[in-house]
Amino acid sequence: MKAITLKDAHGEFKNYLKGNKHSASTIVAYGKDIEQLVEFLEVLKKNHIHEVGHEDLQAFLAKMGRDGYTPKSVSRKINSTRTFYRFLKINEYIVDDPSLLIAHPRYELTPPRILTPTEYRALRDAARNDARMFAVIELLLQTGIRIGELAQLRLSDISGDNLTIRPFEKHEARIVPLNRSVKEAVRRYLEARPQVKEDRVFVTKSGKPFLVRNIRTAIERYFRLAEIKGAKVNDLRHTFVAHHLKHGVSLVLLSKVLGHKRLSTTERYLEYVQDRGKENTNLTEL
């Protein structure tokens, strides 16, 4: 077993996550979780990883609960801690893994927020005079792609009736069909798009890539303008899934279009969809 300080272990852990192609959001979240853990342990005067036992980890999670973190957030911190300890064991910094003695708190998953036809039509109307944001919203709503995938789109990825989604973080490449509405929205945006060398589809007025955080902020602004309460960007993807399940689209086809690694991920939506139609293989416009 090799000796290592908590701070050094935290730094190496972040590099480990990056090297294993974890998503940017996972790297940030897990990194912050372990930073909180290290700061807590330092208060207990523990500076080396071999000094930490499962009772210390339990005390940390108990503090998170007292500080107002929800059971779901505490559960994520357990996942972060277990990933951290898995890294430590792989690199022979520990022999025993105390994180395995910690149990996840029970909590109920919040149902996905699915926009009604009235809501997503209002969202479209709010953005109709903004060619770029109208195209962004149409792509997310009509194809179900992830916001990170949208931000990475290149001009060459748009070809006729299809959109090529490149490998993104741990998600594989795939082809997503484009319907009439989204093709028209993208065409209108590309006509107004700044003539710049940048090959990302969505750019700012100065020609720089339109980043995920800026896309998210802009969509949230249109949610407010459309007076849609309690909605987030990912709810456009949820709405795409629910719409097509309701219209009987094959689970296998839908799972492939969405880029789900497991069919069970798509199947989870079935409990939120009433009156599922006869199974078919045709994607329809929202």
C-alpha positions in Angstrom: 0.0 0.0 0.0 1.4 3.4 -1.0 1.0 6.5 1.2 -0.8 9.6 -0.1 -2.3 12.8 1.4 -6.0 13.5 1.0 -5.2 16.6 -1.1 -2.9 14.8 -3.4 -5.4 12.0 -3.8 -8.1 14.5 -4.7 -5.9 16.0 -7.4 -5.0 12.6 -8.9 -8.7 11.6 -8.7 -9.7 14.5 -10.9 -7.1 13.6 -13.5 -8.3 10.0 -13.3 -11.9 11.1 -14.1 -10.7 13.1 -17.1 -8.6 10.2 -18.4 -11.5 7.9 -18.2 -13.6 10.2 -20.4 -16.3 11.0 -17.8 -18.7 13.8 -18.7 -17.7 17.4 -17.9 -20.6 17.6 -15.5 -19.6 14.4 -13.7 -16.0 15.6 -13.3 -17.1 18.9 -11.8 -19.7 17.3 -9.5 -17.5 14.4 -8.3 -14.6 16.8 -7.9 -16.6 19.1 -5.7 -18.0 16.3 -3.7 -14.6 14.9 -2.8 -13.3 18.4 -2.2 -16.0 18.7 0.5 -15.1 15.4 1.9 -11.4 16.3 2.1 -12.2 19.6 3.8 -14.4 17.8 6.4 -11.7 15.2 7.1 -9.1 17.9 7.6 -11.2 19.4 10.3 -11.0 16.0 12.0 -7.2 16.3 11.7 -7.0 13.5 9.1 -4.5 14.3 6.4 -3.7 10.9 4.9 -6.2 8.5 3.2 -5.2 5.5 5.3 -6.4 7.4 8.5 -10.0 7.5 7.2 -12.5 4.8 8.3 -16.1 4.2 7.4 -17.3 6.1 10.6 -15.6 9.2 9.2 -17.4 8.9 5.9 -20.7 8.3 7.8 -20.1 11.5 9.8 -19.5 13.4 6.6 -22.7 12.3 5.1 -24.6 13.0 8.3 -23.3 16.5 8.2 -24.5 16.9 4.6 -27.9 15.9 5.8 -27.9 18.4 8.6 -26.7 21.1 6.2 -29.9 20.7 4.1 -28.7 18.4 1.3 -31.6 16.2 0.0 -31.4 12.4 0.2 -30.8 12.4 -3.6 -27.8 14.7 -3.2 -26.4 12.6 -0.4 -26.8 9.5 -2.5 -24.8 11.2 -5.3 -22.1 12.0 -2.8 -21.9 8.3 -1.9 -21.5 7.5 -5.6 -18.7 10.1 -5.7 -17.0 8.7 -2.6 -17.2 5.1 -3.9 -15.7 6.1 -7.3 -13.0 7.9 -5.3 -12.2 4.8 -3.3 -12.3 2.6 -6.4 -9.6 4.9 -7.8 -7.6 4.6 -4.6 -7.8 0.8 -4.6 -6.8 0.5 -8.3 -3.8 2.7 -7.5 -2.9 0.6 -4.4 -3.4 3.6 -2.0 -5.8 1.4 0.1 -6.4 -2.3 0.8 -9.9 -2.1 2.3 -12.7 0.1 1.0 -14.7 1.7 3.8 -17.2 3.3 1.3 -18.8 -0.1 0.7 -20.1 -0.1 4.3 -22.2 3.0 3.6 -25.8 2.6 2.6 -27.7 4.9 0.2 -30.6 6.8 1.7 -34.0 6.0 0.3 -35.7 8.6 -1.9 -38.3 8.7 -4.6 -37.3 9.8 -8.1 -38.9 13.0 -9.3 -41.0 12.3 -12.4 -39.7 13.9 -15.6 -41.2 17.2 -16.5 -43.0 16.7 -19.8 -44.2 19.8 -21.6 -47.7 19.9 -22.8 -48.4 20.8 -26.5 -49.7 24.2 -25.3 -46.4 24.8 -23.5 -44.0 23.8 -26.2 -46.0 25.8 -28.8 -45.8 28.8 -26.5 -42.0 28.2 -26.3 -41.8 28.2 -30.1 -43.8 31.3 -30.4 -41.6 33.1 -27.8 -38.5 32.3 -29.8 -39.9 32.6 -33.3 -38.1 35.9 -34.1 -34.8 34.6 -33.0 -33.6 32.3 -35.8 -30.7 30.8 -33.8 -32.7 30.1 -30.6 -35.7 28.8 -32.6 -33.4 26.3 -34.4 -31.8 25.3 -31.0 -35.3 24.7 -29.5 -36.5 22.8 -32.5 -33.5 20.6 -32.6 -33.7 19.7 -28.9 -37.5 19.2 -29.0 -37.8 17.4 -32.4 -34.7 15.2 -32.2 -34.2 14.6 -28.5 -30.4 15.2 -28.7 -28.6 16.3 -25.6 -27.6 20.0 -25.1 -23.9 19.0 -25.0 -24.3 17.2 -28.4 -26.1 20.2 -29.9 -23.3 22.5 -28.8 -20.7 20.2 -30.5 -22.6 20.1 -33.9 -20.5 20.9 -37.0 -21.8 22.2 -40.3 -20.8 18.9 -41.9 -23.0 17.0 -39.5 -26.1 18.2 -41.2 -26.8 16.3 -44.3 -30.2 16.1 -46.0 -32.7 14.3 -43.8 -30.2 13.2 -41.2 -28.0 14.6 -38.4 -24.8 13.0 -37.4 -24.1 13.0 -33.7 -20.4 12.5 -33.0 -19.1 10.6 -30.1 -19.7 12.7 -27.0 -18.1 12.0 -23.7 -19.0 8.3 -23.2 -21.8 8.3 -25.7 -21.3 6.6 -29.1 -21.9 8.2 -32.5 -25.3 7.9 -34.1 -27.5 9.1 -36.9 -30.7 11.1 -36.0 -33.4 11.8 -38.5 -34.6 15.3 -39.2 -38.2 16.1 -39.8 -39.6 18.9 -42.0 -40.0 21.4 -39.1 -36.5 21.1 -37.8 -34.9 21.2 -41.3 -36.8 24.4 -42.0 -35.7 26.0 -38.7 -32.1 25.0 -39.3 -32.2 26.3 -42.9 -33.5 29.7 -41.7 -30.8 30.0 -39.0 -28.0 29.0 -41.4 -29.1 31.8 -43.8 -28.8 34.3 -41.0 -25.7 32.7 -39.4 -22.5 34.9 -39.3 -20.2 34.1 -42.1 -17.2 32.9 -40.0 -14.5 30.3 -40.2 -15.8 28.5 -37.1 -17.4 25.2 -38.2 -19.7 24.8 -35.2 -23.3 25.1 -36.3 -24.2 27.4 -33.4 -22.1 30.5 -32.9 -22.3 33.9 -31.3 -22.6 37.1 -33.2 -18.8 37.4 -33.0 -18.4 34.0 -34.5 -17.3 32.1 -31.4 -18.9 28.7 -30.4 -22.2 29.0 -28.6 -21.3 27.3 -25.3 -23.6 24.9 -23.3 -24.0 27.3 -20.4 -25.0 30.2 -22.7 -27.4 27.9 -24.6 -29.0 26.9 -21.3 -29.3 30.5 -20.1 -30.9 31.5 -23.4 -33.5 28.7 -23.3 -34.3 29.4 -19.7 -35.0 33.0 -20.8 -37.5 31.8 -23.4 -39.1 29.5 -20.8 -39.8 32.7 -18.7 -41.0 34.6 -21.8 -43.4 31.8 -22.6 -44.5 31.7 -18.9 -43.6 28.0 -18.6 -42.9 27.4 -15.0 -40.7 24.7 -13.5 -39.1 23.6 -16.8 -35.5 23.0 -17.6 -33.6 22.4 -20.8 -33.5 18.6 -20.3 -37.3 18.6 -20.3 -37.3 19.2 -24.0 -35.6 15.7 -24.3 -38.1 14.3 -21.9 -41.0 15.7 -24.0 -39.5 14.2 -27.2 -39.4 10.8 -25.5 -42.9 11.0 -24.0 -44.5 12.2 -27.3 -43.1 9.3 -29.3 -43.9 6.7 -26.8 -47.5 8.0 -26.7 -47.6 7.6 -30.5 -46.4 4.0 -30.3 -42.8 4.5 -31.6 -40.8 1.3 -31.1 -38.7 1.4 -27.9 -35.7 -0.1 -29.7 -35.8 2.6 -32.4 -36.4 5.4 -29.8 -33.5 4.1 -27.7 -31.2 4.2 -30.7 -32.2 7.7 -31.7 -31.7 9.0 -28.1 -28.4 7.3 -27.7 -29.4 5.4 -24.6 -26.9 2.7 -23.7 -29.6 0.5 -22.2 -33.2 -0.1 -23.4 -34.3 0.0 -19.7 -33.5 3.7 -19.7 -36.1 4.3 -22.4 -38.5 1.9 -20.8 -38.6 4.0 -17.6 -40.7 6.6 -19.4 -43.5 4.2 -20.0 -45.0 4.7 -16.5 -45.4 8.4 -17.3 -47.1 7.9 -20.7 -50.8 7.1 -20.8 -52.7 5.5 -23.7 -49.7 4.3 -25.7 -50.6 3.9 -29.4 -50.1 0.9 -31.6 -46.4 0.2 -32.1 -44.8 1.6 -35.2 -41.4 2.8 -36.5 -42.4 6.3 -37.6 -41.1 9.4 -35.8 -43.7 12.2 -35.8 -43.4 16.0 -35.5 -44.3 17.7 -32.3 
